[in-house]
Amino acid sequence: MKIQPFQVIGSLLLAAVIGLTGVATVSSGHAPAAQPSDASKQESLPALVEASFQKLLEVEPSLKTWKIMGMHKSPMSISGDIRGVWTITLQETGNATDRGKRFAEMQFDSTTGILLHYHGGPFPAAKLASRQKDYYQRRGQELMNQILGSENAKLFKTVSDQSIETGDTNGFTRELSGITFKAEKEQIELSIDSDGRLEQYHRVRLPTQKK
């Protein structure tokens, strides 16, 4: 899996009911995301989505203090899967003009609540410049257990094509490891820095194999 320098993206934090007005919704990349429909503004965040978000607070506790920038429901995931999803974005200060402040974006399946995508940044320079592959493998498994639960994580097996690359990310030279986990019908890709921080999580359905 090729690790690319990450862009500053949208941001996210949990809310029980969507009712955001006058707040810009930001998505990954540079273009604003579609604004929530009138229906989604009145719809409560599903309990399963809320539970998945709470798990991620254990992975990245700093999100607890961030400000909501936008939340909306849509019929398609960031990877192009046709499934109902909730996208939640947040930012460190809640002011979109505060350049250099951290952003994050998450996307959840609206029915099952499973996390489909997480992307965060920009991150400060890592405390440790480099790690061995075995560290990243252990840390990747820890993150899978935290996000999925240990029993569900057992369904995913590590693929050997993990990589370690160093690149300039938001002004800092950072080492990032990409690890791919596969189950029978799904694949999860993680990007982890040398401090063990999750920078990206992406879960997709695998193409159906022709018999």
Secondary structure, 3 states (H helix, E strand, C coil): CCCCCCCCCCCCCCCCECCCCCCCCECCCCCECCCCCHHHHHCECCHHHHHHHHHHHHHCHHHHHCEEEEEEEEEECCCCCEEEEEEEEEECCCCCCCCCCCEEEEEEECCCCCEEEEEEECCCCCCCCCCCHHHHHHHHHHHHHHHHCHHHHCCCEECCCCEEEEEEECCEEEEEEEEEEECCCEEEEEEEECCCCEEEEEEEECCCCCC
